[in-house]
C-alpha cells in the first residue's frame, strides 16, 4: 500500500445530492481533457459520455445509461490508479449510480 498523496486531481464535489446535467457535463469535459493528456487513444470514450449528456439536454430525456456505462467501464479498465482519468470516471459512475 502506498502512502503517496496523489492530490485531489480536480474533484468537483458532486456528492451532495444528484448533480444537475450541467455539472455532469463539466465532469465529462474534464474526463475528456484528462484522457487527452493521459490516454489519447481513449478520448473517444470521453466524447461518447459528453455526447450522451448533450443529447439528454437537447431532448429532455434521461441520458443513455448503457452507452455511458460501457464507455466509462472501458476507461476504468485501462486508467491507472491516481490518474485524473480514473478519478473523473469514478465520479461519473457514482453520480449516475452506474
N, C-alpha and C positions, 0 to 999 in steps of 0.2 A: 504494500500500500504506500502510495506516495503522499508526502506532506507538502508538496509544492503547491503554492497558491496560483492557480491559473487566472485569477481575476474574475470580474463579473461578466466579461465577454458580451457586454451590451444588453443585459437583461432589461426588459421593458416593463416589468411589473404588471403582468396581466393576471394576477392571482386573485383579484378582488371581484368575484362575480364573473358572469360571462362577458367576454370582451365584445365590443361592437365591431362591425365589419371593417371600419376604418383602421382600428388597432390591429386586427388580424392582417390586413393588407400591408401595414407598416412592418409587421414582423416578417411577412412573406418577402417584402422588399429587402429587408436586412439579411434574410436567409439567402436570397439570390446573390446579393453582394458578397456575402461570406463564401458562398460556393465558387463564385468567380475568382476569388483570391486563393482559396484552399483546394478546391476540386473543380477546375474548369470543365471537366467532362460531365459534371453533374448539374450544370447550370439549368439545363432543360427541365429538370425536376422542380427546381425553384420557380421557374417560369410557369410550369403547369399549375402549381399551387396558386400563384398570383392570378393566373388566368381564370381559374375556377372561382376565386373570390370576386374577381371583377364581374364575371357573368352573373353571379349571385346578386351583386349590387345593381346591375342593369335590369334584371328581370324580376327581382324581388323574391325569388325562390331561395330555399336553402342551398348552400354550396354542395357540389357533388362530392360527398364524403368518401366514396370509393376511390375516385381518381386522386383525391388529396391524400388519402391514406397510403395508396400504392406509391405515390411519389415520395412521401415522407419516409416510408419504410425503406425505399431504395437508398435514400440519403443516409438513413440511420445505419444501414448495413456497412457502408463504406467509411463514413465520417469517424475520425478518431476521437478518443476522449480528450476533453479540454479544448476542442475546436469550436469556433463560433457556429459553424455549420450544424454541429450536433446540438448545441445549446438552443439555437432557434428552431431546429426540428422538434426537439423535446417540448419547447414552449407551445408550438402549434399543435402537437399531438395532445398535450394536456388541455389547451384552451378549447379544442374542438371535441374533446372527450373521445379520442380515437384509440 
